[in-house]
Amino acid sequence: MPRKCVNSVNNFCYVCGEVTFASQKREFTPLIKTAYYHYFYCKIHEDKSWAPNICCNSCASMPFAVPMIWREPSNHVSDCYFCMVPPLKHGMSRKKKRTITYPTLTSATRPIPHGEGLPVPIPPEQYVLQSDEDMESECRQQPESLQQDPDYTPESISPSRPHKISQEELNDLIRDLELPKSKAELLGSRLQQWNLLEKKVKVSIYRHRESNLMPFFEMENNLVACNDVNGLMSSLRLVHNPEDWRLFIDSSKLSLKAVLLHNGNVLQSVPIGHAVHMKESYENVKLLLNKLNYELHQWQICGDLKVIAIILGMQLGYTKYCCFLCEWDSRDRKSHYIRKIWPERKIMEPGKKNIQYTPLVSRDKILLPPLHIKLGLMKNLVKAMNQEGEAFKYLKTKFPKLSDAKIKEGIFVGPQIRELMKDGTFNRVIEGKEKAAWEAFKTIVHNFLGNKRAENYNLFVNELLRTYQELGCNMSLKIHFLHSHLHFFPSICGAVSDEQGERFHQDISAMERRYQGNWNASMLADYCWNVMRDAPEVDYKRKSKKQKRSSE
């Protein structure tokens, strides 16, 4: 779970899970910890970032038979208690609090009050305030009063009967460990030798584990494309509704890629196109879309502004009319930041207004790239900074591996920007107009370009434009979109961002190194095999960092 929750974790009570006002918050004192332990016979987990560290005044008296049960959530969309409760930052009153509906999730189970069969426990006559270590050691020794059958030993913890791993569990384990075919077979062989596998498990299947997915891909010259997207999705146990997926197209130094990204980013990305040594050009992108039967599926398209320009048949480079929505004059700097409304592009006719080819898709299918717009805003801000100032000099100290040329041009990547936004030293050394623009930039990132949109986001955008203009930032195409086409942005930018496509570059690069020199249909089929989940219902004590989920 890389991003923050919509609501602060410590705005909720650990025991009842409800919103808690500041005046009613109670810290976990040794007395409360000991009472919680004797009441529920379990300890409070204070060291977990996904559970509150406070309780409310009412719950200090332990009014429940079973408290709120917290577990680590798997995602922020459908399994995060603090994200699914309505945002609290705009204020909360006692009247509003009574209208809140709290969800019951896998990661957060609601408390159960006392009732028939769940009486109030009898407090011990004598007790002492215990440390966390004492509670943990006593929790391992369950009292006989809680055992219905003292001779029963659960099979899952019986030392004489280890768990036998099924074929489905072994497949998912290999996916979690990201093992290549040879090491997957080696792991299976060792587990089989130690008698840890079920008798019907076969370890030789990993030699050709992608064979069932191979028919969905075909290779022509250097281009590998999926010839049956619906069939591939069905084999991956995913539901393919084109409205729920977006097509991301981008290239790296090695290849041109096309991948389906799930809107909301809950499900895993699915690659459907890969072309080695093929650059971003109108002819190549047209060939790729034809191979993917784009006319049949009509996905929304996301990518950087270069890819968008290619798909819409626009001339590349620093052109006069570079906006695909209007006839904005990029060279009329006197009108920038002043003139907001420009003539609309009614038709995309080749040979006019920097249109070079016939558009491959409709403009309505284009998604603006929040990540690249954020990178562009950072670039314009840094280029306008005083290069002799303390803030600019600090950037060289902060990122010593970046060349002076990149810092001078403001070329940063997403993780570097996130790191800088958390840096208190940079926030102290930056001053004046630069600081005002930097604060406006951070506000836009948190309240518009990310996974949530503030109700007054338009005010934040206007503040950004004002501070950038006062700082002397040149208006780029990315700033122009914020200035003149705010309505064209999606309602939640993070849900359909191009950032997930950039992360796919990192994921597929490991597979490209594994298939060095043999970039063919087997590589994409093998990647898709790693996306699958054969036993999604099984819950493990420790989950892998990459959560692979099916839509079933």
C-alpha positions in Angstrom: 0.0 0.0 0.0 2.3 2.8 -1.2 0.1 5.8 -0.9 -1.6 7.4 2.2 -5.1 6.8 3.3 -7.9 9.3 2.6 -8.5 9.7 6.3 -5.9 9.7 9.1 -5.7 6.4 10.9 -5.7 8.1 14.3 -9.0 9.8 13.7 -10.6 6.4 14.6 -10.9 4.4 17.8 -8.9 1.2 18.0 -11.7 -0.6 19.9 -14.9 0.5 18.2 -13.6 1.7 14.9 -15.7 4.9 14.9 -14.6 8.5 14.2 -13.2 10.0 17.4 -13.1 13.8 18.2 -9.9 15.2 19.5 -11.4 16.0 22.9 -12.4 12.3 23.3 -9.2 10.7 22.3 -7.4 8.6 24.8 -3.8 7.3 24.5 -3.1 3.7 25.4 -1.9 3.9 29.0 -0.5 0.8 30.8 -3.9 0.6 32.6 -5.9 0.5 29.4 -3.5 -2.0 27.8 -3.8 -4.3 30.8 -7.6 -4.0 30.9 -7.8 -4.7 27.2 -5.7 -7.8 27.7 -7.7 -9.2 30.6 -11.0 -8.3 28.8 -10.3 -9.7 25.3 -7.2 -11.9 26.1 -5.2 -10.3 23.3 -2.8 -7.4 23.2 -3.1 -4.0 21.5 -0.9 -3.7 18.4 0.5 -0.2 18.6 3.4 -0.7 16.2 1.2 -1.2 13.1 0.7 1.7 10.7 -2.6 0.3 9.5 -4.3 0.3 12.9 -5.2 3.3 15.2 -3.0 4.2 18.1 -5.8 5.7 20.2 -9.2 4.8 21.7 -12.2 7.0 22.6 -13.4 7.8 26.1 -16.4 5.4 25.8 -14.2 2.4 24.8 -11.8 3.0 27.7 -14.4 1.1 29.7 -14.5 -1.9 27.2 -18.2 -2.0 26.2 -17.8 -4.8 23.6 -17.6 -8.6 23.9 -15.4 -8.7 20.7 -13.4 -5.6 19.8 -12.6 -4.2 16.3 -10.3 -6.7 14.6 -7.6 -4.9 12.4 -5.6 -6.6 9.7 -3.3 -5.2 7.0 -5.4 -4.1 4.0 -4.5 -5.3 0.5 -5.4 -2.1 -1.3 -6.9 1.4 -0.9 -9.9 0.9 -3.2 -11.9 -2.0 -1.8 -10.1 -3.2 1.3 -9.1 -0.1 3.3 -11.3 1.0 6.2 -9.9 4.5 6.4 -10.3 5.2 2.7 -13.9 3.8 2.4 -15.2 6.1 5.2 -16.1 9.5 3.8 -13.4 12.2 4.0 -13.2 13.9 7.4 -10.9 16.8 6.5 -13.8 19.2 5.7 -15.0 19.0 9.3 -17.0 16.6 11.4 -19.9 17.4 13.8 -21.8 15.1 16.2 -24.7 15.3 13.8 -22.6 14.2 10.8 -20.9 11.5 12.9 -24.3 9.7 13.4 -24.8 9.5 9.6 -21.5 7.7 8.9 -21.9 4.1 7.6 -18.8 2.0 8.6 -17.9 -0.8 6.3 -17.1 -4.4 7.3 -14.0 -5.6 5.4 -11.5 -8.4 5.4 -9.0 -6.0 6.9 -11.4 -4.5 9.5 -14.1 -6.5 11.3 -16.7 -4.5 13.2 -17.0 -5.1 17.0 -19.7 -7.2 18.6 -21.5 -5.9 21.7 -22.4 -8.0 24.7 -25.5 -10.1 24.4 -26.8 -13.7 24.9 -23.8 -16.0 25.0 -21.4 -13.0 25.2 -21.6 -11.9 28.9 -19.4 -9.3 30.5 -16.3 -11.2 31.8 -15.5 -11.3 35.5 -12.5 -9.1 36.3 -9.6 -10.7 38.2 -9.5 -10.0 41.9 -5.8 -9.0 41.6 -3.7 -8.0 38.7 -0.6 -6.0 38.0 0.2 -3.6 35.1 2.1 -5.8 32.6 4.6 -5.0 29.9 3.9 -5.9 26.3 6.4 -8.8 26.5 4.5 -10.3 29.5 1.2 -10.1 27.7 2.6 -11.7 24.6 4.1 -14.6 26.5 0.8 -15.2 28.4 -1.2 -15.0 25.1 0.7 -18.1 23.9 -0.7 -20.0 26.9 -4.4 -20.2 26.4 -6.4 -20.7 29.7 -8.3 -23.9 30.1 -11.5 -21.9 30.5 -11.3 -20.9 26.9 -10.8 -24.5 25.6 -13.9 -26.5 24.9 -11.8 -29.7 24.3 -8.5 -29.7 26.2 -7.3 -32.7 24.1 -7.9 -31.0 20.8 -4.9 -29.8 18.8 -5.6 -27.9 15.6 -4.3 -29.6 12.5 -2.7 -26.4 11.3 -0.4 -26.1 14.3 0.2 -29.8 14.9 4.0 -30.4 14.7 3.5 -34.0 13.6 1.3 -33.2 10.6 2.9 -30.5 8.4 0.7 -28.8 5.8 0.8 -30.5 2.4 1.1 -27.9 -0.4 -1.3 -28.3 -3.3 -0.6 -27.6 -7.0 -2.5 -24.3 -6.8 -0.7 -23.1 -3.7 2.7 -24.0 -5.2 1.9 -22.1 -8.3 1.0 -19.0 -6.4 4.1 -19.3 -4.2 6.3 -19.4 -7.3 4.5 -16.3 -8.6 5.0 -14.5 -5.3 8.7 -15.4 -5.4 8.9 -14.3 -9.1 10.9 -17.5 -9.9 12.0 -18.3 -13.5 11.1 -21.7 -14.9 14.3 -23.5 -13.8 14.2 -22.3 -10.3 10.5 -23.0 -10.0 11.1 -26.6 -10.9 14.1 -26.7 -8.5 11.9 -25.4 -5.6 9.1 -27.9 -6.4 11.6 -30.8 -6.6 13.1 -29.9 -3.1 9.6 -29.6 -1.5 8.7 -32.9 -3.1 11.8 -34.6 -1.8 11.0 -33.3 1.7 7.5 -34.8 1.4 5.8 -31.4 1.7 3.7 -31.6 -1.5 0.5 -33.5 -2.2 0.9 -36.7 -4.2 -0.9 -35.3 -7.3 1.5 -32.2 -7.6 3.7 -32.2 -10.6 6.9 -30.1 -10.7 7.7 -30.6 -14.4 4.8 -28.4 -15.6 6.9 -25.3 -15.0 9.1 -26.1 -18.0 6.3 -25.1 -20.2 4.0 -23.2 -17.8 3.0 -20.6 -20.4 1.8 -23.2 -22.9 -1.9 -22.7 -22.2 -1.6 -19.0 -22.9 0.5 -19.2 -26.0 -2.5 -19.5 -28.5 -3.6 -16.0 -27.5 -0.4 -14.4 -28.9 1.1 -14.3 -32.3 4.3 -12.9 -33.6 4.9 -11.1 -36.9 8.4 -9.7 -37.5 9.4 -8.2 -34.2 5.8 -7.5 -33.0 4.0 -9.8 -30.5 0.3 -9.0 -30.1 -2.7 -10.6 -28.5 -5.1 -11.9 -31.1 -7.9 -12.7 -28.6 -8.1 -10.3 -25.7 -11.4 -11.7 -24.4 -10.0 -15.2 -24.4 -6.8 -14.1 -22.7 -8.7 -12.3 -19.9 -11.0 -15.3 -19.4 -8.0 -17.6 -19.0 -6.5 -15.1 -16.4 -9.8 -15.3 -14.5 -10.5 -11.6 -15.2 -13.6 -10.0 -16.5 -12.9 -7.9 -19.6 -15.3 -4.9 -19.9 -13.5 -2.4 -22.1 -15.0 0.4 -20.1 -13.1 -0.9 -17.0 -9.7 -1.0 -18.7 -7.5 1.5 -20.4 -4.8 0.9 -23.0 -1.3 2.3 -22.1 1.2 2.6 -25.0 4.8 3.7 -24.4 8.3 2.7 -25.4 11.6 2.2 -23.6 15.1 1.9 -24.9 14.4 -1.7 -25.9 10.8 -2.0 -27.0 7.4 -0.5 -27.7 4.8 -1.9 -25.3 1.0 -2.0 -25.0 -0.6 -3.0 -21.7 -4.1 -3.0 -20.3 -4.4 -1.1 -17.0 -7.4 -1.6 -14.7 -9.4 1.6 -14.0 -9.0 2.0 -10.2 -5.7 0.0 -10.3 -7.1 -2.9 -8.2 -6.3 -5.7 -10.7 -3.0 -6.5 -12.2 -1.8 -5.0 -15.5 -2.1 -7.3 -18.6 0.4 -6.9 -21.4 -1.1 -7.4 -24.9 1.6 -6.0 -27.2 5.4 -6.0 -27.3 7.7 -4.9 -30.2 11.5 -5.1 -29.9 13.6 -2.3 -31.4 10.4 -0.5 -32.6 10.2 3.2 -31.9 7.2 5.4 -31.3 6.0 6.5 -34.7 2.6 6.8 -36.5 3.1 3.8 -38.7 4.2 1.5 -35.8 1.4 2.6 -33.5 -1.1 2.2 -36.3 0.1 -1.4 -36.9 0.0 -2.1 -33.2 -3.6 -0.9 -32.8 -4.7 -2.9 -35.9 -3.1 -6.1 -34.5 -5.0 -5.5 -31.2 -8.3 -5.1 -32.9 -8.7 -1.7 -31.3 -11.8 -0.9 -33.4 -13.6 -3.8 -31.7 -12.7 -2.9 -28.1 -12.5 0.9 -28.1 -10.5 1.3 -24.9 -9.5 4.6 -23.5 -5.9 5.5 -24.3 -3.3 6.8 -21.9 0.3 7.6 -22.4 2.7 10.6 -22.5 1.9 13.6 -24.6 4.2 12.3 -27.4 2.2 9.1 -27.7 -1.1 11.1 -27.6 0.2 13.4 -30.4 1.2 10.4 -32.6 -2.2 8.6 -32.1 -4.0 11.8 -33.1 -1.8 12.3 -36.1 -0.2 15.5 -34.9 3.2 16.8 -35.8 5.9 16.2 -33.2 8.3 18.7 -31.8 7.9 22.4 -30.7 5.0 23.3 -32.9 2.7 26.3 -32.9 -0.5 24.4 -32.5 0.3 21.5 -30.2 -2.9 21.2 -28.3 -5.4 18.6 -29.6 -8.4 20.3 -28.0 -8.0 23.9 -29.2 -5.9 26.2 -31.4 -3.7 27.4 -28.5 -0.7 29.4 -29.9 2.3 28.1 -28.0 4.4 31.0 -29.3 2.1 33.8 -28.3 3.7 34.2 -24.9 2.0 37.6 -24.3 -1.3 35.9 -24.2 -0.2 33.0 -21.9 -1.7 33.0 -18.4 -4.1 35.8 -19.7 -6.2 34.4 -22.4 -8.0 31.3 -21.3 -10.4 30.5 -24.1 -9.0 29.6 -27.5 -10.8 28.5 -30.7 -11.8 24.9 -30.5 -10.3 22.3 -32.8 -13.5 21.1 -34.6 -11.8 18.8 -37.1 -8.4 17.1 -37.2 -7.6 17.6 -40.9 -4.2 16.6 -42.2 -2.1 19.4 -43.5 -3.7 22.1 -41.3 -2.8 23.5 -37.9 0.1 21.0 -37.4 -2.0 17.9 -38.1 0.1 15.5 -40.2 -1.9 12.3 -40.4 -5.4 11.0 -40.0 -6.2 10.4 -36.2 -6.2 6.8 -35.2 -8.7 7.2 -32.4 -11.3 9.7 -31.3 -10.2 12.6 -29.0 -12.9 11.4 -26.6 -10.9 8.3 -25.9 -7.8 10.2 -24.8 -6.9 10.4 -21.1 -4.6 13.2 -20.0 -1.4 11.8 -18.2 -1.4 13.0 -14.6 2.1 11.7 -13.9 3.7 13.5 -16.9 1.8 16.7 -16.1 3.2 16.5 -12.6 6.7 16.0 -14.0 6.2 18.9 -16.4 5.1 21.2 -13.6 8.2 20.3 -11.6 10.4 20.9 -14.6 8.9 24.4 -15.2 9.2 25.3 -11.5 12.9 24.3 -11.2 13.9 26.0 -14.5 12.4 29.3 -13.2 14.3 29.1 -9.9 17.3 31.2 -9.1 20.3 29.0 -9.8 22.4 30.9 -7.3 19.8 30.5 -4.5 20.0 28.2 -1.6 17.0 26.1 -2.7 18.5 25.3 -6.2 21.9 24.5 -4.6 20.3 22.2 -2.2 18.8 20.2 -5.1 22.4 19.4 -6.2 23.2 18.2 -2.7 20.0 16.3 -2.3 20.5 14.4 -5.6 24.2 14.0 -6.1 23.8 11.3 -8.7 21.8 13.6 -11.0 23.9 15.5 -13.5 24.0 19.3 -13.4 22.3 19.4 -16.8 19.3 17.4 -15.6 18.9 19.5 -12.4 19.2 22.7 -14.5 16.5 21.5 -16.8 14.3 20.2 -13.9 14.3 16.6 -15.1 13.1 14.5 -12.1 11.2 11.3 -11.8 8.2 10.5 -9.6 10.1 9.0 -6.6 12.5 11.9 -6.5 9.6 14.4 -6.4 7.9 12.4 -3.6 11.1 12.4 -1.6 11.6 16.1 -2.1 8.0 16.9 -1.0 8.7 15.2 2.4 12.1 16.9 2.8 11.8 19.4 5.6 15.2 21.0 4.8 14.1 21.9 1.3 10.9 23.4 2.6 13.0 25.6 4.9 15.6 26.8 2.4 13.1 27.7 -0.4 11.8 31.3 0.0 9.7 34.0 -1.6 7.9 33.4 -4.9 9.7 30.0 -5.3 8.2 28.8 -2.0 4.7 30.0 -2.9 4.9 28.1 -6.2 6.3 25.0 -4.5 3.5 25.0 -1.9 0.9 25.4 -4.7 2.6 22.5 -6.6 2.4 20.2 -3.6 -1.3 21.1 -3.0 -2.2 20.2 -6.6 -0.4 16.9 -6.4 -2.2 15.9 -3.2 -5.7 17.4 -4.1 -6.0 17.0 -7.8 -3.5 14.9 -9.7 -3.5 12.0 -7.2 -6.1 9.5 -5.9 -8.5 12.2 -4.5 -9.9 15.4 -5.8 -10.7 18.2 -3.4 -14.1 19.9 -3.7 -12.4 23.3 -4.3 -9.7 21.9 -6.6 -10.3 24.7 -9.1 -9.1 27.2 -6.5 -5.9 25.2 -6.0 -5.4 25.2 -9.8 -5.9 28.9 -10.0 -3.4 29.5 -7.2 -0.8 27.3 -9.0 -1.2 29.3 -12.2 -0.9 32.6 -10.3 2.2 31.6 -8.5 3.8 30.1 -11.6 3.1 33.3 -13.5 4.6 35.5 -10.8 7.7 33.3 -10.7 8.1 33.7 -14.4 7.5 30.1 -15.5 6.9 29.6 -19.2 3.6 28.1 -20.0 4.0 24.7 -21.4 1.4 22.4 -23.0 0.9 20.7 -19.6 0.3 24.0 -17.8 -2.1 25.0 -20.7 -4.2 21.9 -20.0 -4.7 23.1 -16.4 -5.4 26.6 -17.5 -7.9 26.0 -20.4 -9.1 22.4 -20.2 -9.6 21.6 -16.6 -12.9 19.9 -17.5 -11.1 17.3 -19.7 -9.4 15.8 -16.7 -11.0 12.6 -15.2 -12.9 12.9 -11.9 -10.1 10.9 -10.1 -6.8 11.3 -11.9 -5.1 8.6 -9.9 -7.6 5.9 -10.9 -6.7 6.3 -14.6 -3.2 7.6 -14.3 -0.3 6.7 -16.6 1.8 6.1 -13.5 0.8 2.4 -13.4 2.0 2.0 -17.0 5.4 3.4 -16.0 5.5 0.9 -13.2 4.8 -1.9 -15.7 8.0 -0.9 -17.5 9.9 -1.9 -14.3 8.0 -5.2 -14.0 8.4 -6.3 -17.6 12.1 -5.4 -17.6 12.9 -8.4 -15.4 11.1 -10.6 -17.9 13.0 -9.0 -20.8 16.3 -9.8 -19.0 15.2 -13.3 -18.4 14.4 -13.8 -22.1 17.5 -12.0 -23.3 17.7 -12.3 -27.1 14.5 -14.4 -27.3 11.8 -11.8 -27.0 8.8 -13.7 -28.5 5.3 -14.7 -27.7 6.5 -17.0 -24.9 7.8 -14.0 -22.9 4.4 -12.3 -22.8 2.6 -15.6 -22.1 5.0 -16.3 -19.3 4.4 -12.8 -17.9 0.7 -13.4 -18.0 1.1 -16.7 -16.2 2.7 -14.8 -13.4 -0.3 -12.5 -13.3 -2.7 -15.4 -12.6 -3.9 -16.5 -9.2 -4.9 -20.2 -8.8 -6.0 -20.0 -5.2 -7.2 -16.4 -4.6 -9.3 -17.5 -1.6 -6.3 -18.7 0.4 -5.2 -16.1 3.0 -1.6 -16.2 4.0 0.1 -14.9 7.1 2.5 -12.8 5.1 1.6 -11.5 1.8 3.8 -10.7 -1.1 4.5 -7.0 -1.9 2.9 -7.4 -5.3 -0.7 -8.1 -4.8 -2.0 -10.2 -7.7 -5.8 -10.4 -7.7 -8.5 -11.9 -9.9 -11.9 -10.3 -10.4 -13.7 -13.5 -9.4 
